[in-house]
Structure formats: C-alpha cells, structure tokens
C-alpha cells in the first residue's frame, strides 16, 4: 500500500471539523413532525419526520435518517432538511436526527455513536406508526454525521444498554457525504506519535480503532454510496478511497462519487448556486432507485409539432 502520513489520513486527529450551526438550538423545523426518540441525562433527543403527501401509518414506504456534521462537537439537525424535503416529495419518509455533541452535552464520540444507533432502532421499532418498511431504512450524514451513519451500520458495539437489542440498530443502506471512515492506524502506513493517538483516544472515549468503520468492514454490509471532494482538507480523499477498497475486498456494494477539486462540505445546500447540491441529490436519487427505495421518475417524451 502506498505510504502516506497517517496524520493526513486520520481526519479527526486534529479534531478540526467544521463546528457550525450553533445558533437557534434546538431548531424549529417547519414541515416536519417532531418526536422524542431518547431521553438521557436530562436531554431529550428529537427526530424531525418529513412524510410524503397523504402518507398514512398503514403505508410501508422506505425511510432515511440523516445525521448532521460538526466534528461530534457542534452542528445542527437543519443541515439535511432540504434533502428530507426532496426525498419526502419523492415518496420516502425522511428524517433528521438530533444527537448529543461535546459543546452542548459534554459527551465523547462513543456517546454520539450510541445516540445514532438509538435513532435507527427507534425508527425501526416504530415503523408501524411511521408507515415505513422496517427492512428499508437507510442512514445518511455528512462529515462526523457520515461517520455516525456508517458506524450504526458497521461498528459492532456502543448500543445503548437500556434498549432492546433484538431490534436492529443497523440501517439497510448508507448515503454518505464526505464521511469520516478511517479513525485509527492502518498496517503499512506511517503512524502519528503516541501522544497524538492518546489525545484521540481521550476524545473518542475508547480506542480509536473501536470508532473506525474501516477497521470493522466485513462481508454482507449495507449497500453504500459516498460523495467526496478530491481536495477535502478535513477528511482526506485517500481515506475514502481506502474504505471503498476495503468494502470491495469483502464483496460489499460501495460506490464512491468523486468531485474533482472540491473541498469539505461542497454538497451542502446554499453553496455555489446549489449546483453540487443538485448533482449529489440526483445521484443519491439514482442510488435509491437502484435499491428499489424510490420509483424511477417517468421519462420525458418530446414530440415534434
């Protein structure tokens, strides 16, 4: 394997993810039904559920749960509202999830993972009330939120011990935007100092490899699509390449869509006249159509006068 400095590979060593979206917390999200999925240490954690028009609890449509980015330290559930509005208009139940973060709740990364797993489990447990198919629940997210989505599908531990583990916390598909997927040393790659690894372990609350989706890839994982900029300085592009190779090595479906020259967060609504937001949403749509989560839109027919 090509030698590269792990300090450039392990995106969270500097813990320098964007920490935006602090204002207006908790958010007031229009067009969604807010429900509490978890109460822990005095904090009520919400899901905002966007349902298709005329949706009923007797329906069984696919669902997706999005987790916001912010370095496990900050951020806002509003990040993926536009994705949810789009997908609910296309026929899915689309959900944005809150979870505990360091700046608001003083938690470790392992606690963020626990909350993400709780959110997926709650949605599956309440599939009948939400009108969704419990076997077609996707998870999505950006940056640290992309890590949480992947962690819920791949990491074997960190489920909330007070929950019914007979109900799976694993999503059936993954839609990841510049996700953090390699959080620990890889054999054959230069390693950072023990001091930096110790700081990382303190922030994670466990050994870094326990938080690293790359290190827990096995066969029969959820089909995955990843959107990533080749000039991402926060989550190096090479980390996503390595993860994709590992997924393929174990026979998993993993599609990486690279955006040449783009940096971190390029996909967000409101950037660059929304051209890349629109492009990533269209490719996300195609991925979900291929899985049978969405119906293919009708083809336009052009007739001459």
N, C-alpha and C positions, 0 to 999 in steps of 0.2 A: 504494500500500500504506500502511496506517495507520502513522504514525510512532510508534515506541516506542524506548526506550533499549536499545541492544544489550547493555548491561551486564546488563539484566534478561532478555535473550534467550539469550545465550551462557552456558549453565548452568555451564560449567566454568571461567569466568574467575577466580572466587574459589577454585576447587578445593576446594569445601566440601561435597562429597558425604559421606554418612554413611560412617564408617570403622569398621564393627562386625565382630564375628565373628573377632577375632584369636585368642581363646583356643582351645586344642585344635587347633592346626595342626601337621602335616596331620591332617585329620579322620579318624575311624574311622566309616565309614558302613555300617550294617547293611543286609543285604538286597540288596547290590549287589556285582558283580564288579569289582574294581579292576584297571585295566590302565594301563600307561605308554604315552602317545602321543608323547612328545617328551622328549628329554634335551638340555639346552642349558646351557652354562657351569656344569656340575656340578649342575644342578637337574633332577630327574625330575618331569615333569608328568603327572598322572593323570586318567583318566576313571573314573567310577563308573557302571557299566552296570546298569540295572534291566530285567530281561526279563519278559515275560508268563509266566504259569504254563504249564509244559510246553513252553516255547519251545525250538526246535531250530535249529541252524545252517542247515538246509535250508529254513527258512521265509524269506519275503520280506515282512516287515511294515515299515510306516513307522517312522521314528525321529525323535527330537528331542534336541538338545543344548542344555543351559542353561548360561548364564554368570552368575556372581554379581555383585552390585553392591558398591560400596565406593570409588568415585572413582578407580579404577585404582591405588589405594594400599593397600587392605586388603580385608577381606571374607572370606567362607568359602564353599566349594562346597556346604555344607549348606543354603544358602538355598532351593534348589529341590528338596530331597529329597521333600517332600510332593507337589509337582507330579509328580515322577517316579513315586512310588508310585501315584498316581492313574492316570496315563497308562499305566503298565505293566499295571495291572489292567484297563484298557480295551483292551489289545491292542497297544500300541506298545512298542518298545524306547526307553526314556527314560534320558537320560544327564546327569549333572552333570560339568562340566569344571573343572579347576584351570587357572590361568594365572599367569604371573609378575605381581607387583604391586610398587609402589615400596617399600613398607615392608619387604617380605621379600626382595626381589631387587634393589632399586635401579634399576629399569627405567623407561623412558619409555613414554608411551601407545602409541607406534607398535609397541613390543615386545609390548604386550598384544594389539594387533590381529593381529600376526604369529602369536601363540600361538593365538588364536581361529580363524584360518584353518587353522592346522596341525591343530587338533582336528577341524574339519569334514572336512578332507582325509583324516585318518587313519580316521575313521569310514567315509567313502565307500570308501577303499581296502580296508578290512577288512569290507565289507558281507557278503561270503560267510561269513566266520567268525562274524559277529554275527547272521546270519539276518535281515538287513534289505534293503529295496529301496533301492538306491543312488540312485534318482531320486525318492525321497520322504524326504528328510532335512530336517527343519525345524531352525531355531535359535531360541532364546528367551533372555531375560535381563531383568534389572531394572537401571535406572539406568545406571551405567557398563557393566554386563553387557548391558543392552539396546543400548547403543552398539556393543559388540563383535559382537553378533549381527547388527545392521544393517550394520556395517562389513564383516563377512565376505561379506555379500550384495551390497554396493553399491560399496565402495571398490576401485578398480582395482589398487592396489599393496599392498606390505607383506607379500606371501607370503614365507615362509622360502626363501631362495635355495638351500638344500640339499635341497629337496623336489621331487618330480616334479610339475611344474605341468601335466602332461597330465591329472592327476586334479584335478577342480574342487574348490575350497575354498568354493564358493558354495552356501548352503542353498537348498532349493526352496520354503521358506515361512518366515515370521517371526512370532513371538509375543512382543511387546514390552511390558514393564511400566515405566511412567514412564522411557522411554529418553532418553538424550542424543543428539539428532539434528542440532542446529544448533550448530556449534562455531566459526563464523567469520562475518565481516560479510556482510550481505545488502544489495544495492543498494536504496537508498531508505529505509534505516533508519539512525538515528544510530549512530555508531561510538564505542567507548571510546577511551581515549588510546592512543597508540603504545606507551607504556611498559607498559600492561597487556597489549596484544597481544604484545609482546616476551616478557613473562613466560610467557604462554600457550604461545608457540612453543617456549620452552625446555623447558616441561613435556611438551609433545607430542613433541618431538624432530623436528618438521617444521613446515611452515607450517600454521596451524590449518585452512585450507580443505582440506588434504590428508586431515585426520582427520574432516571434517564430512560425514556421509551426505547431508544436504540438498543440498550443492553438487555431488553426483555422481549425482543421480537422473537416470535415462534411462528409455526405454521397456523393456518386457518384463522388469521386475524381479519378484522373488518376491512372491506374494500375502502381505499383511501385516495383522495386527491389532494395535492399540495400546490399552492400558489406561492411563488417566491421570487424575489428580485435578485439578480446576479450581483448587485452592488450593495447588498444589505450589510451594513457595518455592525448591526446589533446582533443579528442571528446569521452568522456567515453561511453563504450559499453552500459551501462544501459540506456543512453538517447535514443539510437536507439531501444532498447527493449520497452521502454515506448511509443515511437512514433508508433512502429509496433502494439502494443496492442491497441492504440487509433484508428489507421486505421481500425483494425479488429472490434473494438467496433461499428464503424459506417458502417460496411459492405463493406469496400473497399478491393481491392486486394493489398496486400503488402507482398512481400517475402523478408525475411532477410536471407542472407547467411553469417554465422559467420565463421571467420578464427581463430582457437584456437591459442592463444599466440601471435598473430600478432599485431603490433603497427600501428601508424598513417602512411598513405601513402604506405602501404605494396603492393598495387596493381599497383604502377607506373612502367612504362617500364624502364628496366635497373636495377631493384633490384632483388637480389637472383636468378641470371641467368634467370630471366624472368619467372620463374615457376608460380608465383602467378599472374603475368600479364596475362599469357596464360590461367590460370584456370578461372580467373574472366571474361576474354573476351569470353571464351567458354560458360560460364553460362549466360553472357549477350546475346550472340547469341541465346541460347535456349529460353530465355525470349522473345526476339524479334520474334523468330519463332512462339512461342505460341500465340503472339498477331497478327500474320499474317503480320508482317513488313518485315520478311525475309522468303525466301523459305528454307525448310529443306534441308540440303545437302544430296546428294544421299548416300544410304548405300553402304558400300564396300561389294563386293561379292568375297569370297575366294574360289577358285576351286582347287581341287587336280589334280596334273599332272598324 
